[in-house]
Amino acid sequence: METVLYSAFCDGLRGCMDRARDGAEPILVTAEDPSANVIMINARDYGNMLENLYVLSDSEPRKNLTRACCSSSGAGVGCAS
């Protein structure tokens, strides 16, 4: 993960946004107070994280996903042999 000081982030906001959008790595923006640190990721990755959290936190979508994976592959993690 790339780390950028807050002041450098402000000065190079456009470049940081481009790197977060184009790259697979998030950018950690550090402040003097560590509780104020933030992470910048591209919107696609954020959407994927939210979808994964939803699927894994709700038992019904998780069961549907497991069933679909098992039926398409014939076997796998969580599949009955």
The 8 nearest C-alpha neighbors of each residue, nearest first, counted from 0:
[[1, 24, 25, 26, 2, 27, 23, 38],
 [0, 2, 26, 27, 3, 25, 24, 28],
 [3, 1, 27, 26, 28, 0, 4, 29],
 [4, 2, 28, 8, 27, 29, 5, 7],
 [3, 5, 29, 7, 6, 28, 8, 30],
 [4, 6, 8, 30, 7, 29, 28, 9],
 [5, 7, 9, 8, 4, 10, 3, 30],
 [8, 6, 10, 4, 9, 5, 11, 3],
 [7, 9, 5, 11, 12, 6, 10, 3],
 [10, 8, 12, 6, 7, 11, 5, 4],
 [9, 11, 7, 8, 12, 6, 13, 5],
 [10, 12, 8, 14, 9, 13, 7, 15],
 [11, 13, 15, 9, 8, 14, 10, 16],
 [12, 14, 16, 15, 11, 17, 10, 18],
 [15, 13, 17, 11, 16, 12, 18, 19],
 [16, 14, 18, 12, 17, 13, 19, 11],
 [15, 17, 13, 19, 14, 18, 20, 12],
 [16, 18, 14, 20, 15, 19, 21, 13],
 [19, 17, 15, 21, 20, 22, 16, 14],
 [20, 18, 16, 41, 40, 22, 17, 21],
 [19, 21, 41, 17, 18, 22, 16, 40],
 [22, 20, 18, 19, 17, 23, 41, 16],
 [23, 21, 18, 19, 24, 20, 25, 17],
 [22, 24, 25, 21, 19, 20, 41, 44],
 [25, 23, 22, 0, 26, 19, 1, 40],
 [24, 26, 40, 39, 0, 19, 38, 27],
 [27, 25, 1, 39, 38, 2, 0, 28],
 [26, 28, 38, 2, 37, 1, 3, 29],
 [29, 27, 3, 37, 5, 36, 4, 38],
 [30, 28, 36, 4, 5, 27, 3, 33],
 [31, 29, 32, 5, 36, 35, 33, 4],
 [30, 32, 33, 29, 35, 5, 36, 34],
 [31, 33, 30, 34, 35, 36, 29, 5],
 [34, 32, 35, 36, 30, 31, 29, 37],
 [33, 35, 32, 36, 30, 37, 31, 29],
 [34, 36, 33, 32, 30, 37, 29, 31],
 [37, 35, 29, 33, 30, 34, 28, 38],
 [38, 36, 28, 27, 35, 39, 29, 26],
 [37, 39, 27, 26, 28, 25, 40, 36],
 [38, 40, 26, 25, 27, 19, 37, 41],
 [41, 39, 25, 19, 42, 38, 44, 26],
 [40, 42, 20, 19, 43, 44, 45, 39],
 [41, 43, 45, 44, 46, 40, 20, 47],
 [44, 42, 46, 45, 41, 47, 40, 20],
 [45, 43, 47, 46, 42, 41, 48, 40],
 [46, 44, 42, 48, 47, 43, 49, 41],
 [45, 47, 43, 49, 44, 48, 42, 50],
 [46, 48, 44, 50, 45, 49, 51, 43],
 [49, 47, 45, 51, 46, 50, 52, 44],
 [50, 48, 52, 46, 51, 47, 53, 45],
 [49, 51, 53, 47, 52, 48, 54, 46],
 [52, 50, 48, 54, 53, 49, 55, 47],
 [53, 51, 49, 55, 50, 54, 56, 48],
 [52, 54, 50, 56, 51, 55, 57, 49],
 [55, 53, 51, 60, 61, 52, 56, 57],
 [54, 56, 52, 53, 61, 57, 51, 58],
 [55, 57, 53, 54, 52, 58, 61, 51],
 [58, 56, 54, 59, 55, 60, 53, 61],
 [57, 59, 61, 60, 62, 56, 55, 54],
 [58, 60, 62, 61, 57, 63, 54, 64],
 [61, 59, 63, 54, 62, 58, 57, 64],
 [60, 62, 58, 64, 59, 54, 63, 55],
 [63, 61, 65, 59, 64, 60, 58, 66],
 [64, 62, 60, 66, 61, 65, 67, 59],
 [63, 65, 67, 61, 66, 62, 60, 68],
 [64, 66, 62, 68, 67, 63, 69, 61],
 [67, 65, 63, 69, 64, 68, 70, 62],
 [68, 66, 64, 70, 65, 69, 63, 71],
 [69, 67, 65, 71, 66, 70, 72, 64],
 [68, 70, 66, 73, 74, 72, 67, 71],
 [69, 71, 67, 73, 68, 72, 66, 74],
 [72, 70, 68, 69, 73, 67, 74, 66],
 [73, 71, 69, 74, 70, 68, 75, 67],
 [72, 74, 69, 70, 71, 75, 68, 78],
 [75, 73, 69, 72, 78, 80, 79, 76],
 [74, 76, 78, 77, 69, 72, 73, 68],
 [75, 77, 78, 74, 69, 79, 65, 68],
 [76, 78, 75, 79, 65, 69, 74, 66],
 [79, 77, 75, 74, 76, 69, 80, 65],
 [78, 80, 77, 74, 75, 69, 76, 73],
 [79, 78, 74, 75, 73, 77, 69, 76]]
